[in-house]
Amino acid sequence: MNYLISIVGIIVVLGLAWVASNNRKEIKIRPIIQMIIIQLILTFILLNTKFGLILIEGIAAVFTKLLDYANEGINFVFAGIANEGQAPFFLTALLPIVFISALIGILQHIKVLPFIMKWLGWAISKVNGMGKLESYNGVASAIVGQSEVFITVKKQLGQLSPQRLYTLSASAMSTVSMSIVGAYMTMIEPRYVVTAIVINLFGGFIIASIINPYSVTDEEDLLVVQEEKQSFFEMLGEYIMDGFKVAIVVAAMLIGFVALMAGINNLFDMIFGVTFQAIIGYVFAPFAILMGIPVSESVTAGGIMATKLVTNEFVAMLSLNDLASNLSERSIGIISVFLVSFANFTSIGIISGAVKGLHEKQGNVVARFGLKLLYGATLVSVLSAIIVSFIL
C-alpha cells in the first residue's frame, strides 16, 4: 500500500509541475525518468546499505569533528555565558557556521571546490539533458549557498534568458548550503540531511525541466567561472564575516518567526480553540499523505511542512523536535527530508536580492517569477520526501 501511495504521489507532483509548465511540448521525458531512477538508487544506497551507512557515518563524523573545532573558538569567546548543562541554540547550532564558512573559503581559494563543481556539473549534464551551466550551478548551489552561487556565474548573468535564469534560481532554492549542514545535523538525523542534499539536486532538475523546459546550444553554454583575485587572508576574512552574517541573520529570523508563531498560535487558540499551526496543517495534510505519512499523523506533519514554507527550515525543524513524540519514526524521516531545502518565502527575497546586487535588471526578472520559483522548489521537497518514502 505504501508503494502505491508513493507512486500516486510522484504522479501528482509531476502533474502539478506540468500544470505550471510554460512550454509542455518541450518537456523531455527520458531525462526525467532517468533522474527519478537515480534518486531511488541513491536513496536506497544511502539509507539501506552498509556502504551508505559507512558513507553517512563518515560524513557525520567529519561534521562532528568540524563542530568540535568550531566549539574551540566559540568557547574562547563565549565561555561561561551559559549555565552548566545548557546548550543555547545560537552557540551550538549557528555560530559553527562561521568556521565551516571559513573552511569552504579555503577550499574555494585553493581551487578544490571549483574543480569538483565544474566536473561534477559536467557529468550531471549528461544525465539531466540540460546545459553545463545549469548543471554546474546545481552542484555549486549545494556547496556555496543560494546567494553566493550567483557570484560564481556573475559574468554570464546579463546574457541569460529568463528561462535559464529561472533554472539557476530554482536550483539555488531547492538545495542548501554546506556551510549550514552542520547546524541541521544538530537538529535532525545526519542520514536524512545527506540524503536530502543528494536527491534534491536531481529533484531540482526534474521539476525545472517540466515547469521550464528549453534547449541550449553549445554556443550559449559556455561555462566560465568568475574568480576574484584576493590574497589568502582577504578571502579568509571575507568568508568568516559572511559566515557570521549568516548566523546573525538566521538568529534574528528565528527570534522573530518563533515569537510571531507563538503569538499567532495563542491568539487562534483563544479565539477558535485550535492553533494556527493546526489549521494550516489541515491544508498541507493531503500532501503529507502523498508523501507516505499515515492519515492519523498527516495534520501534524502538514503543520510542520507549512511552518517551513511560511517561516524557514530552522523553525520547522524545532517544531518537528517538539512534535516528534506524535509521529512514527518513518514519518520523522520523511518530514526531515522535506525540511532540508531553502524553499520558503524568505528565499524569494534572498535570491532576487543576490542577483539584483550583481545585475539589477536580472534581479527584477527573478523577483517577477518569485512565487513560481517557490512553487517549483516546494514540489522538489515533496518529490524528495516521496522518493524517501519508497525506501523507509
N, C-alpha and C positions, 0 to 999 in steps of 0.2 A: 504493500500500500504506500509506503514511504517513497519508493521509486516512482510510482505512478504520479504522486503529488509533485515530486521534483521535476518530472518530465513535463507535466502540465505547467509548472512554474516557469520553466525555460521557455516554453511556447508563448506564454503570456508576456514575459519580459521582452522577448524578441518582437512580439506583436505590438507592444506598446512603443517600442523603438521604431517599428515600421510605420506606425500611425503618424509619428512625428518626422518621418523622413522627408528631406527636401528634394529627393530625386530617386524614386523607388526603382526606376528602370536600370539605374547604375549599380544597384546592390549586387555584390559578388558573393554568391552562396558558398562556394568551395572554401575560401579562406575562413569564413565564419565557422563552418563545420570543423575544419582543421583546428582552429583555436579552442573550440569547446572541448574537443577530444584531448588536446594538450592540457587544458585546465584540469580535466578529470584525471589524467595520468599523473600530473604533477601533484595534485591534491592527494591522490592515493599514495604516492611515494612519500610525501611529507608527513602524512598523518597515520599511515597504516603499514609502513615497512620499517625494518630495522635500520636500513640506510637513512631513511627520512628522520627517524628518531635520533640517530647519531648526528646527523646534519643539524637538526634544530637544537639539540643539546649543545652542540659545538657553537652555534651562533649565539644561543642564550648565554653560554659560558663567557664568550667574548664580551657581550654587552654587560654581563655581571661584573667582569673584571674592569671594564671601562667605567662602570658606575662606581666601583671601589676607588679607582684613581680619581674620579671626579669628586668623590667624598673627601679625599685628602685636602683638596683646595677649599671645598665648602666648609669643612670643619675648621680649617685655619682661619677663615673669615668669620664664621658664624658659631664657633664653638661656644656652648653654654646658653645659646639663645632659646633652646627647647628644654623642657623638663625631661629627666631621665625616663627612658622607655617610650617617649613620644616620637613620632616621625612626621613632622609637618610636610604637607604635600609639596609646598614650594621648594623646600630643601632637598627632599628625596627624589622627586619626580621631575621638577622643572629646571633647577639650577644645573644638573648634569648636562643639560643641552649645551651649555657654554663650552664644556670640554669636548663633547662629541663634535660640535660645530668646528672647533679649532682643529681637531683631527681630520675632519673632512677637508678643511682648507689646506692642510699639509699634503694630503693625498692628491688634491687638485693641483697644487703647486709643483709637485714632483712628477706630474703627468700620468699618474696611475689611473685616476678616475676618468680623465678624458679618453684614455686608451680603452678602458673597459666599456664606457658608454658608447664610443664610436663603433667598435666591432660587434658588441652585443646588439646594438641597434641595427647594424647591417645584417646580422644573422636573422633577427626577428623580421626584418623587411621581406625576407624570402618566404616567410610563412603568412604574414598578415596581408600581403598584396598591396601594402601602402608604400609611400616613399621612404627613402632612407632618413630624411629629416624628421618625419613623423615618428619613425621607429626609434631613432636616437633620442628624440625629445621624451618619449615614453619612459625609456630607461633612465635618462637624466633626471626626470621629474621625481622618480622614486629614490634618487640619491641626494640631489642637492636641494629639492623642495619646490613648491608650486610657484613661488615668486622668483627665487634665484635662478631657476632654469631658463627664464627668458633672457637673462644676461648672456648666457652662453650662445644664444642664437640672435642677438640683437642686430647683427649686420643684415640678417635676412628679413627682419620684421616688416620693414617698409615695403618689401616686394611680395609679401604673402597675400594670397586671395583670402576673402572671408572664410571660405571652406577650409583651407589649410590652417588658418588661424584658430578656427573652432576646434579642430582636431588636436592642435597643440595645447589649447586651453583645457580641453576635456581630459587629456592625459594628466595634466597638472592637478586637476581637481579630483581625479579618480584614484590617485596614489597618495602616498605620504612620504615625508622626508626622512632619510636615515638618521638625521640629527635628533629626531623626536621619537624614534623607535624605542630607545631605552626607557623613555617615560611611559610609553604604552605597556612595556613588559613589566612594569611595576604594578600595573592595574589589571591586566588580563594575561592569560597563559601565553608564553612566548611562541608556542607552536601555532596558535591561531594568528598571531601577529605576522610571523614569517609566511605562513600560507596565504594570508590575505594580500600581502605585498606582491607575491609572485603571481597569483591568479588575477588580481586587479589590473596588472599590467596588460594581460591579454583581454580581460573584460572591457577595458577602456577602448581597445582597438575594435572589439566586436560591436559594441554599441555605437561607436563613432562611425564605423563603416556602414551601419544601417541608417542612422539618422542623417549622416552627412557624407554620402558616397561621392567619390570623384576619382579621376585618373590624373597621374602626374607624369610628365615627360622627363626623360633623362636630363634635358637642358634646364628644366625647372628645379631639379632635385639635387642641386649642388650642396654638399654638406660642408659648411665652413664654420668651424667653432671659434667664436670670438674669445680671445685671451688678452686680458690686460696685463701689461708688464708691471710687475711690482717686485719689490725686494721681499725676501722671506719674512722679515719682521713686519713690514707693512701689511702683507697678506695675513699674517697671524693675528695682528691686532684687529684687522677688519673682521675676520671670521669670529674672533672672540666676542667682539662687540655685537655682531649680528646674532650670535647665539644668545647673548644676554638680552638683547632686544626681544627676541622670540619668547624667551622665558618670562619677561616682564609683561609683554602683550598678552600671552596666554593666561598669566596670573590675573591680570586686570579683567580679562573677559570672563574668567571663571568666577571672580568675585561678583561681577555684575550679573551674569547669567544665573548663577546658583541662587543668589539673593532674590533676583526677579522671579525665578521659577518657584521658590519657596513662598514668596508673597502671593503670586497668582494662584498657586495650589491652595493656599489657605483661604483666599478670597472665594474661590469657587466652592471650596468645601463648606464654608459658612453659608453661602447663598443657595447652592444646589445640592449640598450633601455629598458631592463627589469632586475629586481633584481635577484640575485642568489636564494634568498628565494622563489621567484615566480616560478622559473624554477623547483626547486626540489618539489615545491607544486604540479606541474602537475604530477610528478612521484607518489606521495602519494595520489593524488586525488581519484583514484579508491577505495583505502582502506577507505578514508573518506566517500565515497558514501555508501560502505558496512556497515559502522558504523551508517548510518542513516542521514548523513549530506546532505542537498539539493545540487543538482548539481551546482547551482549558487554560493554556498559557499565552494564547495569542494576544489578548488585550494588554497584558503586562509587557510582552515583547514589543507590541506596537507602540506603547508609550515610550519605551526606551528608544526605539527607532525614530519616532517623531521628535524626541528630545534632541537627538543628534542632528536632525535636519534643521530644527529651529535654532538651536544654540551651537554646539560643536561636539566633537567626539569625546573630549575630556569630560564634559558634563554628563554625557550619556554613559561613559564608562563608570563614572562614580555612581550613577543611577543603577547600572547593571550590578555593581557590587552590593548596593543596598537591597536590591530585589532578588539577588541570586537564590535565596532560600525558597522563593516561589517558582523556581524554574528547574527543569531537569538538566543534567549535565550536557546532553545533546543540544538542548535549546541554548544553553550558555555558549557552547562552541559556535553554533550558527550565528547567534547575535553578535558574538565577539568579532567574527569575520566581517559582518556587515558594518561594524563600527569603525574599522580600520580604513578610513579614507578621509579626504578633506571635503566631502560632498555636504556642504551646508551653505546657508545664505551668506554668511560672513565671507566665504571664499570667493563669492562673486566680486565683492569689493577688493579683496586682496589681489586677485588675478588681474582684474581690469586696471587696478591701480599700478601694479607692477609693469604691465605693458604700457600704460599711459606714461609712466616715468621714463620709458625708453623711446616711445613713439606715440605722441598724443593722439593722432588720427586713428591708429590701430587700437589704442586703448578704448576709444569711444566705440569702435566696432565691437570689441569684446563686451563692453557694458550693454550694448543693444541686444546681444543674444545671451545675456546672463542667465535668465530663467530657463532657457532651453539647455544651457550648459549644465545647470543644476539638475534638471530633469534627467539628462543623459547620465550624469555621474551617479545619481541615486539609483538608476537602473543597473549600473555597473555593480554597485554594492549589493543590490538584491540578487543579481546574477551570481556573484561570487558566493553569497550565502547559500544559494540553491545548489551550486556545484559542490560545496562542502557537505550539504545535507545528503548527497549520494553516498558519501564515504563514512560519515559518522554513524 
